[in-house]
Amino acid sequence: MIECLKKSGLKIKEIKLFMEWCAQGSSTYEKRLELFLHQRKVVEEKIEKLEKVLDMIQFKCWYYEQALADGNEDRLKTYTETPQD
């Protein structure tokens, strides 16, 4: 669980607070839920950004595969559709 929280971007201080909430029992369920709802949003935003990066990398792989096959970039320089940053 701690490793998952670290990978989600929580700081050690926040993980410690979560662990304290766990020790306090059911009275902190709402706080824990809020924490996870927030972290879910943070992770979803990171994934969205990474998907855009992956789109560009996939395009560049295709681009250079074509350049290798053609022996140059002449045809590709006219290609105007690229993934958005």
C-alpha positions, 0 to 999 in steps of 0.5 A: 500500500505504501509503495502504491501511495508513493508511486501515486505522487504522495509525499512521505508526510501525506503517507504518514498522515494516511497511516495515522488515519488508518490507525484511528479507525472508521472515523477517518473513512471520509478523509481516506476516501477524499485522499484517494479521490484526489490522488485518482484525479492526479494520476489520471491527469498524469496518464493523460499527459503521458498518453500525449507524449506516447502519441508523439513518440509513436508518430516519430517512430513511424516517421523515421521508419518511413524516412529509412524506407524512402532513404530521405525525408522529402515525402514526409516533410509535406506531412502536416498532421502530427500529434498535438503537444 
